[in-house]
Amino acid sequence: MRGAGLGWASGVGRSGAIVGPTLGGVLLAQQLPLREDFLIFAIPAAVAAAAMLVFALASARTRVPVAVASALE
């Protein structure tokens, strides 16, 4: 499971390394203001932060504390 997750993370990172400079070139060719370019690049980071927050909240609800788990046995 860990190996598959690491493989996916590596693949997404490599995809970002390809798409990022390409998108940057396209945005520079559009001659948009620099502020809009940075806002466009901030969107994936905001989506990733929201996804990590949702995952953290979901896993915190399903986790059973150690003291409660030992009392249940």
Secondary structure, 3 states (H helix, E strand, C coil): CHHHHHHHHHHHHHHHHHHHHHHHHHHHHHCCCHHHHHHHHHHHHHHHHHHHHHHHHHHHHHCCCHHHHHHHC
